[in-house]
Amino acid sequence: MSLWQTRGDSERVNEIVDELGITPSNCHVILDFQDLSTSTLVGVMEDFDTLFPLLLSFKFATYSIAGCSLPSSIDKVVKEQDSSGFVRRIEMLLWKALRNQHSSIPIFFGDYGVRGPSTGEIGFGNTNAKIRYTVKDRYYVVRGHVIRKPVGGYQHCELAKKLVASGEYMDPSFSWGDNRIMECANSKFGGGPTQWIEIDSSHHFAYAVAEVSDYERELEIKRTTTVY
């Protein structure tokens, strides 16, 4: 039974703590929502609000939330081939809401990067070429079509050009991945699915760290600003 299934059952949480032989004040709790691709922010907040007061009563040291809004296959969110679209990052929106609501409680952010827990597509075959580019509170997804050898990932060059021209692209110096995107847009390489997981992940990690840092800074400014 997971913690989510306890739904406020303090006895079950006590059993888990006793079985593990842990001291809550020395422990970090990860609240992993896993696949959030079909979830709403309101629904996830309700789940959190049901469980969190119970966990607070045990006085754990710190907390993290985690999850991923990208579905198992990108065609579930960008329906048409050779098009683009946005996916809300429910996990980031949730974390920001919780940090604002529980500013005195250490709640950290976590996610699955650019591949969710139910993602299955990789390699050639039925995999669509795609670039998953993390922006504020969303993923910008540029989708191509099915990757076929020998052309393979060279259609990524066109996708990279679309991304660079979209207004969402940051700068080649932002991360290793951003530099590779620009190189691809300039037709210096194409790359296959595995390489693009690396590229997308590089940008994602750099962006997510900066986004979390910026939001914590905003909260600190709010806390220290005196209104006259």
HULIN-V889714 format. One record per residue. N is the residue number from 1. RES is the residue in three letters. PHI is phi in degrees with one decimal (* if undefined). NEAR is the number of other ideal C-beta (glycine too) atoms within 8 Angstrom. D_LAST is the distance of its C-alpha to the last C-alpha in whole Angstrom. Layout:
# HULIN-V889714
n-><N;N>
res-><RES;RES>
phi-><PHI;PHI>
near-><NEAR;NEAR>
d_last-><D_LAST;D_LAST>
This chain:
# HULIN-V889714
n-><1;2;3;4;5;6;7;8;9;10;11;12;13;14;15;16;17;18;19;20;21;22;23;24;25;26;27;28;29;30;31;32;33;34;35;36;37;38;39;40;41;42;43;44;45;46;47;48;49;50;51;52;53;54;55;56;57;58;59;60;61;62;63;64;65;66;67;68;69;70;71;72;73;74;75;76;77;78;79;80;81;82;83;84;85;86;87;88;89;90;91;92;93;94;95;96;97;98;99;100;101;102;103;104;105;106;107;108;109;110;111;112;113;114;115;116;117;118;119;120;121;122;123;124;125;126;127;128;129;130;131;132;133;134;135;136;137;138;139;140;141;142;143;144;145;146;147;148;149;150;151;152;153;154;155;156;157;158;159;160;161;162;163;164;165;166;167;168;169;170;171;172;173;174;175;176;177;178;179;180;181;182;183;184;185;186;187;188;189;190;191;192;193;194;195;196;197;198;199;200;201;202;203;204;205;206;207;208;209;210;211;212;213;214;215;216;217;218;219;220;221;222;223;224;225;226;227;228>
res-><MET;SER;LEU;TRP;GLN;THR;ARG;GLY;ASP;SER;GLU;ARG;VAL;ASN;GLU;ILE;VAL;ASP;GLU;LEU;GLY;ILE;THR;PRO;SER;ASN;CYS;HIS;VAL;ILE;LEU;ASP;PHE;GLN;ASP;LEU;SER;THR;SER;THR;LEU;VAL;GLY;VAL;MET;GLU;ASP;PHE;ASP;THR;LEU;PHE;PRO;LEU;LEU;LEU;SER;PHE;LYS;PHE;ALA;THR;TYR;SER;ILE;ALA;GLY;CYS;SER;LEU;PRO;SER;SER;ILE;ASP;LYS;VAL;VAL;LYS;GLU;GLN;ASP;SER;SER;GLY;PHE;VAL;ARG;ARG;ILE;GLU;MET;LEU;LEU;TRP;LYS;ALA;LEU;ARG;ASN;GLN;HIS;SER;SER;ILE;PRO;ILE;PHE;PHE;GLY;ASP;TYR;GLY;VAL;ARG;GLY;PRO;SER;THR;GLY;GLU;ILE;GLY;PHE;GLY;ASN;THR;ASN;ALA;LYS;ILE;ARG;TYR;THR;VAL;LYS;ASP;ARG;TYR;TYR;VAL;VAL;ARG;GLY;HIS;VAL;ILE;ARG;LYS;PRO;VAL;GLY;GLY;TYR;GLN;HIS;CYS;GLU;LEU;ALA;LYS;LYS;LEU;VAL;ALA;SER;GLY;GLU;TYR;MET;ASP;PRO;SER;PHE;SER;TRP;GLY;ASP;ASN;ARG;ILE;MET;GLU;CYS;ALA;ASN;SER;LYS;PHE;GLY;GLY;GLY;PRO;THR;GLN;TRP;ILE;GLU;ILE;ASP;SER;SER;HIS;HIS;PHE;ALA;TYR;ALA;VAL;ALA;GLU;VAL;SER;ASP;TYR;GLU;ARG;GLU;LEU;GLU;ILE;LYS;ARG;THR;THR;THR;VAL;TYR>
phi-><*;-86.8;-60.8;-63.6;-78.5;-70.4;46.6;89.7;-83.5;-66.2;-63.5;-66.7;-64.1;-59.1;-61.3;-62.3;-61.1;-66.9;-62.1;-82.3;64.3;-107.1;-104.4;-50.6;-66.2;-101.8;-117.2;-106.1;-104.1;-105.2;-97.6;-97.2;-82.9;56.1;-77.9;-107.0;-64.6;-114.0;-95.2;-109.1;-61.8;-61.5;-63.8;-68.6;-61.9;-63.7;-60.6;-63.5;-65.0;-72.3;-92.8;-62.1;-57.0;-64.6;-64.4;-60.6;-65.9;-88.8;58.8;-65.8;-67.1;-147.6;-138.1;-135.4;-112.8;-146.7;166.2;-148.0;-90.9;-78.7;-78.4;-65.8;-138.7;-67.1;-69.5;-77.1;-116.7;-115.7;-67.8;-95.8;-65.9;56.2;-140.6;-145.2;-173.0;-111.8;-125.9;-66.6;-90.0;-55.5;-61.5;-73.2;-61.9;-62.8;-59.5;-63.1;-63.4;-70.0;-64.6;-71.9;-78.6;-121.7;-65.1;-89.8;-106.0;-71.3;-119.0;-101.6;-100.8;-148.3;-152.7;-101.4;74.0;-103.2;-131.9;-73.6;-65.6;-107.1;-66.9;-123.3;-81.8;-164.3;84.1;-84.8;123.9;-103.3;-75.1;-87.2;-64.2;-162.6;-126.5;-106.3;-115.8;-77.9;-129.4;-60.0;63.7;-146.8;-107.5;-99.8;-110.4;-105.5;-106.3;-102.3;-138.6;-59.2;-79.3;-124.4;-73.0;-87.9;-61.4;54.3;-80.9;-68.1;-68.6;-61.8;-61.1;-68.8;-64.9;-64.0;-62.3;-63.4;-63.5;-60.8;-85.5;-76.4;93.3;-91.1;-64.9;-89.1;-166.5;-58.9;-83.7;-66.4;-158.1;-56.7;-63.3;-65.0;-65.1;-66.8;-61.8;-65.3;-61.5;-66.8;-61.1;-92.9;62.1;-83.3;-163.4;-109.0;88.2;-106.3;-54.6;-64.1;-63.5;-77.1;-63.8;-63.1;-66.4;-60.6;-66.9;-57.9;-64.3;-58.7;-62.3;-63.4;-70.9;-62.2;-61.5;-66.0;-65.4;-63.2;-60.8;-63.7;-69.4;-61.4;-65.8;-61.5;-63.8;-64.4;-63.1;-62.1;-69.1;-99.0;-81.6;-98.7;-97.1;-104.4>
near-><4;5;9;7;6;13;7;7;8;9;6;9;13;8;8;9;10;7;6;6;4;7;5;10;7;6;9;8;9;9;12;8;13;10;13;12;13;5;12;6;11;6;8;14;10;8;10;12;8;8;14;10;7;12;12;9;7;9;6;12;8;9;13;12;17;13;16;14;13;14;12;10;8;13;8;7;11;11;5;6;8;6;8;9;9;8;10;9;12;13;16;12;11;15;12;10;10;11;12;7;6;8;8;3;7;6;12;8;12;9;11;10;9;11;8;13;7;9;10;6;11;7;8;9;6;5;11;13;13;12;13;12;14;13;10;4;8;10;13;14;15;12;17;13;9;9;16;6;6;3;7;10;12;7;12;14;11;8;14;13;9;10;15;10;7;10;4;7;11;6;6;7;5;9;10;7;14;16;10;12;17;11;9;15;11;6;5;5;6;10;10;11;12;8;9;14;11;9;15;15;11;13;16;13;10;12;13;12;8;8;10;10;8;8;10;9;8;8;11;8;8;7;7;6;6;4;3;2>
d_last-><51;48;45;44;47;46;43;42;45;44;48;48;46;47;50;49;47;51;53;51;51;47;44;41;39;41;41;39;39;40;39;41;41;44;45;42;44;44;41;38;35;34;38;37;33;36;38;35;34;37;38;35;34;38;37;34;36;39;36;37;36;34;35;35;36;38;40;41;41;44;47;51;52;50;52;50;47;48;51;53;55;54;50;47;44;41;40;37;36;36;35;32;31;31;30;27;26;27;25;22;23;25;22;23;27;29;30;32;33;37;39;43;43;44;47;47;48;51;52;55;56;57;60;62;64;61;58;56;55;51;48;45;42;38;35;32;32;36;39;41;45;47;51;54;57;60;61;64;66;67;64;62;59;59;58;54;55;54;51;49;50;48;45;45;45;43;39;38;40;38;40;43;42;39;42;45;46;44;46;49;48;48;52;53;52;54;57;57;57;57;57;58;55;55;54;51;50;49;48;46;45;44;41;40;39;38;35;34;34;31;30;29;28;25;24;23;22;19;19;18;15;14;14;13;10;6;4;0>
